[in-house]
Amino acid sequence: MNKQELIKCNIDMMFMREMLIAPESLTPQSGYLEHARQRIKLPIAFALGAILGLCTPGFDQDYLAWVGLAPLLVLIRGCRSSMQAAWTGLVFGMGYYAIALSFFNGLIPLGWLKIPDILGYQLVFVSWLIECLHYSLLFALFAVMVHL
């Protein structure tokens, strides 16, 4: 093939109406989060939830809202199943409410209820943990709905 034929061939290729696409280029490439295990994602979700918890009244760090909330959507997008999304949302919610409900610690001591101190610490901790888990179910439901 001489030089003129090669130039003509290149010009013809430039003005073709049909686009040649290889089938491999149409399949989306999976990212890092699709391959990452849950044991990597869950601590990240907890930390991001704790960062979002700093936006609640008492801490007043409003500028951290996007740093805490936007990556949750990215983590949910990286989940393979609705169950993984639910666990991610639940752990994120636990991190958020662990900080947001930290005012439960102000209940100690429970001497005004005539409860001994050691039992008072246990009651406050268990009630704080139950409420964190209870409210975290909302984040789990949100994560499942976003994942669908």
C-alpha positions as CSV (number, residue, x, y, z in Angstrom):
1,M,0.0,0.0,0.0
2,N,1.5,3.3,-1.0
3,K,1.3,6.6,0.8
4,Q,-1.7,8.0,-1.2
5,E,-3.8,4.9,-0.7
6,L,-3.1,5.0,3.0
7,I,-4.1,8.7,3.3
8,K,-7.3,8.1,1.3
9,C,-8.1,5.2,3.6
10,N,-7.6,7.3,6.7
11,I,-9.8,10.1,5.2
12,D,-12.5,7.6,4.4
13,M,-12.4,6.3,8.0
14,M,-12.7,9.8,9.4
15,F,-15.9,10.6,7.4
16,M,-17.7,7.3,8.0
17,R,-21.2,7.6,9.4
18,E,-21.0,4.3,11.2
19,M,-19.0,4.0,14.3
20,L,-17.1,0.8,14.9
21,I,-17.3,-0.2,18.6
22,A,-15.8,-3.2,20.1
23,P,-18.1,-5.2,22.4
24,E,-15.6,-5.0,25.2
25,S,-15.9,-1.2,25.3
26,L,-19.6,-1.3,26.1
27,T,-19.3,-3.3,29.3
28,P,-18.8,-1.2,32.4
29,Q,-15.7,-1.7,34.3
30,S,-16.2,-2.5,38.0
31,G,-14.5,-0.2,40.5
32,Y,-12.6,-0.7,43.7
33,L,-15.6,-0.7,45.9
34,E,-17.3,-3.5,44.0
35,H,-14.3,-5.7,44.8
36,A,-13.7,-4.5,48.3
37,R,-14.8,-6.7,51.1
38,Q,-17.4,-5.7,53.7
39,R,-14.7,-5.8,56.4
40,I,-13.1,-2.9,54.6
41,K,-16.3,-0.9,53.9
42,L,-17.9,-1.2,57.3
43,P,-15.2,0.6,59.3
44,I,-15.2,3.3,56.7
45,A,-19.0,3.6,57.0
46,F,-18.7,3.8,60.8
47,A,-16.1,6.6,60.6
48,L,-18.1,8.5,58.0
49,G,-21.2,8.2,60.2
50,A,-19.2,9.6,63.2
51,I,-18.1,12.5,61.1
52,L,-21.7,13.2,60.2
53,G,-22.6,12.9,63.9
54,L,-20.4,15.9,64.5
55,C,-22.9,18.1,62.6
56,T,-25.6,17.6,65.3
57,P,-26.4,20.4,67.8
58,G,-23.8,20.5,70.5
59,F,-20.9,19.9,68.2
60,D,-22.0,22.4,65.4
61,Q,-19.5,21.3,62.8
62,D,-22.0,21.9,59.9
63,Y,-19.3,22.0,57.2
64,L,-18.7,18.3,57.7
65,A,-22.1,17.3,56.4
66,W,-21.0,16.6,52.9
67,V,-17.9,14.9,54.0
68,G,-20.0,12.4,56.0
69,L,-23.1,12.0,53.9
70,A,-21.9,12.0,50.2
71,P,-19.5,9.0,50.7
72,L,-22.3,7.0,52.1
73,L,-24.0,7.1,48.7
74,V,-20.7,6.0,47.1
75,L,-20.4,3.1,49.6
76,I,-24.0,2.0,48.9
77,R,-23.3,2.1,45.2
78,G,-20.4,-0.2,45.7
79,C,-22.5,-2.9,47.4
80,R,-23.2,-6.1,45.5
81,S,-26.5,-6.9,47.2
82,S,-29.3,-5.3,49.2
83,M,-28.0,-7.1,52.3
84,Q,-24.6,-5.6,52.0
85,A,-26.3,-2.2,51.5
86,A,-28.4,-2.7,54.6
87,W,-25.3,-3.6,56.7
88,T,-23.4,-0.6,55.4
89,G,-26.4,1.7,56.3
90,L,-26.7,0.1,59.7
91,V,-23.1,0.6,60.6
92,F,-23.1,4.1,59.2
93,G,-26.1,4.8,61.4
94,M,-24.4,3.3,64.4
95,G,-21.5,5.7,63.9
96,Y,-23.8,8.6,63.4
97,Y,-26.0,7.9,66.5
98,A,-23.0,7.0,68.7
99,I,-22.0,10.6,68.4
100,A,-25.5,12.2,68.1
101,L,-26.8,10.5,71.2
102,S,-23.8,11.0,73.3
103,F,-25.9,13.2,75.6
104,F,-27.0,9.9,77.2
105,N,-23.7,10.1,79.1
106,G,-25.1,13.2,80.9
107,L,-27.5,10.9,82.7
108,I,-24.7,9.4,84.8
109,P,-24.9,9.2,87.9
110,L,-28.4,7.8,88.4
111,G,-28.3,8.5,92.1
112,W,-31.5,10.6,91.7
113,L,-33.3,7.3,90.9
114,K,-31.7,5.5,93.8
115,I,-29.8,3.3,91.5
116,P,-26.2,2.3,92.5
117,D,-23.4,3.8,90.3
118,I,-22.2,0.6,88.7
119,L,-25.7,-0.4,87.7
120,G,-26.3,3.2,86.5
121,Y,-23.4,3.1,84.2
122,Q,-24.5,-0.2,82.8
123,L,-28.1,1.0,82.3
124,V,-27.0,4.1,80.5
125,F,-24.6,2.3,78.2
126,V,-27.2,-0.4,77.3
127,S,-30.0,2.1,76.7
128,W,-27.6,4.2,74.6
129,L,-26.6,1.1,72.6
130,I,-30.2,0.0,72.1
131,E,-31.2,3.5,70.9
132,C,-28.3,3.7,68.5
133,L,-29.3,0.4,67.0
134,H,-32.9,1.3,66.9
135,Y,-32.3,4.6,65.0
136,S,-29.7,3.0,62.8
137,L,-32.4,0.8,61.2
138,L,-33.6,4.0,59.5
139,F,-30.2,4.3,57.8
140,A,-30.3,0.6,56.8
141,L,-33.7,1.1,55.3
142,F,-32.5,4.2,53.4
143,A,-29.5,2.2,52.1
144,V,-31.7,-0.6,50.8
145,M,-34.0,1.8,49.0
146,V,-31.0,3.7,47.5
147,H,-29.4,0.4,46.4
148,L,-32.6,-0.8,44.6
